[in-house]
Amino acid sequence: MALARTRLFSDALGLCVTVDVILPQRRDNAQNHKLPVLWLLHGAFGNHADWIRRTSIERYVAPYGLAVVMPSAQNSCYTDMAHGSKYYTFISEELPRKLRTMFNFSEKREDNFIAGLSMGGAGSFMIGLANPEKYGAIGCLSAGAVNYKGSFHQGRRRELTIGDQPTENSYLDVYGNAKKIVEKKLPCPRIFHCCGDDDFLLPCAYDTKAFFESMPGNPFDYQFLPAPGAHTWEFWDEHIQDFIQYLNLPDVREQYK
């Protein structure tokens, strides 16, 4: 596996950004092999380096030949901020387009997955359900699809990220977008959801659980994993492994260094 710290200019943000990318290295040097990709989002007050510094994510994805892209999104809640930068546009549109010109990433929906912790978990729900044609699976750790508990998600932060933007019928309308996917028979991303029993966002996670479990036939293959733990890196390091297992990718370690 290789780790590429990539610096590129973002038109959506109007500045240079840093993105960490884990890249599998094939033994046979096949040039036409397209890599599956996990778009992995950090939490509030974090950045592109969090997952590399605080977990063993590189080791966990190695058997599956899975590339991992870890961008920075400040404290944007992954929105096109009412008073700030367009991080939703950057991560859902611009970043995949630009990185696919640099790396041999697959464009296929079934080869692209989005996941994150806390703010990044909610962001994964939001981005994944607003773009169901782009992602085969969504992973959320330690959050709900909508986080309304805790000071970070209220007051000034909400004013900066969402402000007076209408949420209904927009990318921000997470539950509305889930209903629309089912009603219009669009591709349904599979959903893995996990939250610790001592996590301050557990009420938000249970609201999300209730919503998806109320949908007849479980169209999103929604799975909720209750687990001991709190809002900690020990929890996220353990349970990102459960999400990777949930993807059910083939073991291809013999093809990679």
C-alpha positions as CSV (number, residue, x, y, z in Angstrom):
1,M,0.0,0.0,0.0
2,A,1.1,3.5,-0.7
3,L,0.1,6.8,1.0
4,A,-0.1,9.8,-1.2
5,R,-0.5,13.2,0.4
6,T,-2.1,15.1,-2.5
7,R,-2.3,18.9,-2.7
8,L,-4.6,20.3,-5.4
9,F,-6.5,23.4,-6.2
10,S,-10.2,23.3,-5.7
11,D,-12.4,25.5,-7.9
12,A,-15.4,25.0,-5.6
13,L,-13.5,26.2,-2.6
14,G,-11.2,28.7,-4.3
15,L,-8.1,27.4,-2.5
16,C,-5.5,24.7,-2.4
17,V,-6.5,21.7,-0.3
18,T,-4.7,18.6,1.1
19,V,-6.2,15.1,0.6
20,D,-4.6,11.9,1.9
21,V,-5.0,8.9,-0.4
22,I,-4.3,5.2,0.4
23,L,-3.4,3.4,-2.8
24,P,-3.1,-0.4,-3.3
25,Q,0.0,-1.5,-5.2
26,R,-0.6,-4.4,-7.6
27,R,2.0,-7.1,-8.0
28,D,1.4,-7.6,-11.7
29,N,1.5,-3.8,-12.6
30,A,-1.8,-4.1,-14.5
31,Q,-2.5,-0.6,-15.8
32,N,-6.2,-1.1,-16.7
33,H,-7.4,-2.4,-13.3
34,K,-9.8,0.1,-11.8
35,L,-9.6,0.5,-8.0
36,P,-12.7,0.5,-5.7
37,V,-12.7,3.6,-3.5
38,L,-13.8,4.4,0.1
39,W,-14.4,8.1,0.5
40,L,-13.7,8.5,4.2
41,L,-14.8,11.6,6.1
42,H,-13.5,13.1,9.4
43,G,-15.5,14.5,12.3
44,A,-15.8,18.0,13.7
45,F,-12.5,19.7,14.4
46,G,-10.6,17.1,12.4
47,N,-8.9,17.0,9.1
48,H,-7.5,14.8,6.3
49,A,-4.9,13.1,8.5
50,D,-7.2,11.9,11.3
51,W,-8.0,8.4,10.0
52,I,-4.3,7.8,9.2
53,R,-3.0,9.1,12.5
54,R,-5.5,7.5,14.8
55,T,-6.6,4.2,13.3
56,S,-5.1,1.3,11.3
57,I,-7.3,2.0,8.3
58,E,-4.5,1.2,5.8
59,R,-4.0,-2.2,7.3
60,Y,-7.8,-2.9,7.4
61,V,-8.3,-2.2,3.7
62,A,-5.2,-3.9,2.4
63,P,-6.7,-7.4,1.8
64,Y,-9.4,-5.9,-0.5
65,G,-7.3,-3.7,-2.8
66,L,-9.5,-0.8,-1.6
67,A,-8.3,2.8,-2.1
68,V,-9.2,5.3,0.6
69,V,-9.6,9.0,0.0
70,M,-9.6,11.3,3.1
71,P,-10.3,15.0,2.4
72,S,-10.5,17.9,4.8
73,A,-13.8,19.8,5.2
74,Q,-13.1,22.0,8.2
75,N,-16.3,22.3,10.4
76,S,-18.6,22.6,7.4
77,C,-20.8,19.7,8.2
78,Y,-20.0,18.8,4.5
79,T,-22.5,21.4,3.3
80,D,-22.3,24.2,0.8
81,M,-22.1,26.6,3.7
82,A,-24.5,29.5,4.0
83,H,-21.5,31.6,5.2
84,G,-18.4,29.8,4.0
85,S,-17.1,27.4,1.4
86,K,-18.9,24.9,-0.9
87,Y,-17.7,21.6,0.7
88,Y,-20.7,19.6,-0.5
89,T,-19.9,20.5,-4.1
90,F,-16.2,19.9,-3.5
91,I,-16.6,16.4,-2.1
92,S,-19.6,15.1,-4.0
93,E,-18.6,16.4,-7.4
94,E,-15.2,18.1,-7.9
95,L,-12.9,15.8,-5.8
96,P,-14.0,12.5,-7.5
97,R,-13.8,14.1,-10.9
98,K,-10.2,15.4,-10.3
99,L,-8.8,12.4,-8.5
100,R,-10.0,10.1,-11.3
101,T,-7.7,11.9,-13.6
102,M,-4.8,11.3,-11.3
103,F,-5.4,7.8,-10.0
104,N,-6.9,4.7,-11.5
105,F,-10.2,4.9,-9.6
106,S,-13.3,3.1,-10.7
107,E,-16.4,5.3,-11.6
108,K,-18.8,2.4,-11.1
109,R,-21.4,2.9,-8.4
110,E,-20.7,-0.6,-7.0
111,D,-17.1,0.3,-6.5
112,N,-17.6,3.5,-4.6
113,F,-18.5,3.8,-0.9
114,I,-18.7,6.7,1.5
115,A,-18.3,6.6,5.3
116,G,-17.4,8.8,8.2
117,L,-17.5,9.4,11.9
118,S,-19.6,11.9,13.8
119,M,-19.9,15.0,11.6
120,G,-18.5,12.8,8.8
121,G,-21.1,10.1,9.5
122,A,-24.0,12.5,9.1
123,G,-22.1,13.9,6.0
124,S,-22.0,10.4,4.5
125,F,-25.7,10.0,4.9
126,M,-26.3,13.4,3.4
127,I,-23.9,13.0,0.4
128,G,-24.8,9.3,-0.2
129,L,-28.5,9.7,-0.2
130,A,-28.4,12.9,-2.4
131,N,-26.3,11.0,-4.9
132,P,-27.5,7.4,-4.9
133,E,-26.2,6.8,-8.4
134,K,-22.6,7.4,-7.2
135,Y,-22.3,5.1,-4.1
136,G,-22.9,1.5,-3.5
137,A,-22.8,1.8,0.3
138,I,-22.9,4.3,3.1
139,G,-21.3,3.9,6.5
140,C,-22.1,6.1,9.6
141,L,-20.2,5.8,12.9
142,S,-21.3,7.7,16.0
143,A,-24.0,9.9,14.5
144,G,-27.5,10.1,13.1
145,A,-28.4,11.1,9.6
146,V,-29.4,14.4,11.3
147,N,-27.5,15.5,14.3
148,Y,-29.5,17.8,16.5
149,K,-28.0,17.1,19.9
150,G,-24.9,18.9,21.3
151,S,-23.7,22.5,21.1
152,F,-21.7,21.9,17.9
153,H,-24.9,21.2,15.9
154,Q,-26.9,24.1,17.2
155,G,-26.7,27.9,17.3
156,R,-23.8,29.6,15.6
157,R,-22.6,26.4,13.8
158,R,-26.0,25.8,12.2
159,E,-26.1,29.5,11.1
160,L,-22.8,29.2,9.4
161,T,-23.5,25.9,7.6
162,I,-27.2,25.9,6.8
163,G,-28.4,29.3,7.8
164,D,-31.7,30.1,6.0
165,Q,-31.1,27.7,3.1
166,P,-34.3,25.7,2.4
167,T,-33.7,22.0,3.2
168,E,-36.8,20.4,1.7
169,N,-36.1,18.9,-1.8
170,S,-32.4,19.7,-1.5
171,Y,-29.3,17.7,-0.9
172,L,-29.8,18.6,2.8
173,D,-33.1,16.8,3.0
174,V,-31.7,13.4,4.1
175,Y,-34.9,11.6,5.0
176,G,-36.7,13.2,2.1
177,N,-34.1,12.0,-0.3
178,A,-34.3,8.5,1.1
179,K,-38.0,8.4,0.5
180,K,-37.5,9.8,-3.0
181,I,-35.0,7.1,-3.8
182,V,-37.6,4.4,-2.9
183,E,-40.5,6.1,-4.5
184,K,-38.7,6.7,-7.8
185,K,-37.0,3.2,-7.7
186,L,-33.6,4.7,-7.8
187,P,-30.5,2.7,-6.8
188,C,-30.5,2.2,-3.0
189,P,-27.1,2.5,-1.4
190,R,-26.7,-0.1,1.3
191,I,-26.4,1.4,4.8
192,F,-24.3,0.4,7.8
193,H,-24.9,2.3,11.0
194,C,-23.1,2.0,14.4
195,C,-23.2,4.0,17.6
196,G,-21.9,3.4,21.1
197,D,-24.2,3.0,24.0
198,D,-22.5,5.8,25.9
199,D,-22.3,8.2,22.9
200,F,-23.9,11.7,23.3
201,L,-25.3,11.4,19.7
202,L,-27.1,8.1,20.5
203,P,-30.6,9.7,20.5
204,C,-29.9,11.0,16.9
205,A,-28.7,7.5,15.9
206,Y,-31.9,5.9,17.3
207,D,-34.1,8.4,15.4
208,T,-32.3,7.4,12.2
209,K,-32.7,3.7,13.1
210,A,-36.4,4.2,13.6
211,F,-36.8,5.9,10.3
212,F,-35.0,3.3,8.2
213,E,-36.4,0.3,10.0
214,S,-39.9,1.7,9.3
215,M,-39.4,1.4,5.6
216,P,-41.1,-1.7,4.2
217,G,-38.8,-4.4,2.9
218,N,-35.6,-2.7,4.2
219,P,-34.7,-1.3,0.7
220,F,-31.4,0.1,1.9
221,D,-30.3,-3.2,3.5
222,Y,-30.0,-1.0,6.6
223,Q,-28.1,-2.6,9.5
224,F,-27.7,-1.0,12.9
225,L,-24.9,-2.3,15.1
226,P,-25.4,-1.4,18.8
227,A,-22.1,-1.6,20.6
228,P,-20.4,-0.7,23.9
229,G,-18.4,2.6,23.7
230,A,-18.5,6.3,23.5
231,H,-17.4,9.1,21.1
232,T,-13.8,7.9,20.9
233,W,-11.1,6.9,18.5
234,E,-11.0,3.4,20.1
235,F,-14.6,3.0,19.1
236,W,-14.1,4.2,15.5
237,D,-10.9,2.2,15.0
238,E,-12.8,-1.0,16.0
239,H,-16.0,-0.4,14.1
240,I,-14.7,0.9,10.8
241,Q,-13.6,-2.7,10.5
242,D,-17.2,-3.8,10.7
243,F,-18.2,-1.4,7.9
244,I,-15.4,-2.8,5.7
245,Q,-16.6,-6.3,6.4
246,Y,-20.2,-5.2,5.6
247,L,-19.0,-4.2,2.1
248,N,-18.4,-7.9,1.5
249,L,-15.4,-7.3,-0.9
250,P,-13.4,-10.1,-2.3
251,D,-10.1,-10.9,-0.6
252,V,-7.5,-10.0,-3.3
253,R,-4.4,-9.7,-1.1
254,E,-2.4,-12.1,-3.3
255,Q,-2.6,-9.5,-6.1
256,Y,-1.2,-6.7,-4.0
257,K,2.0,-5.9,-2.2
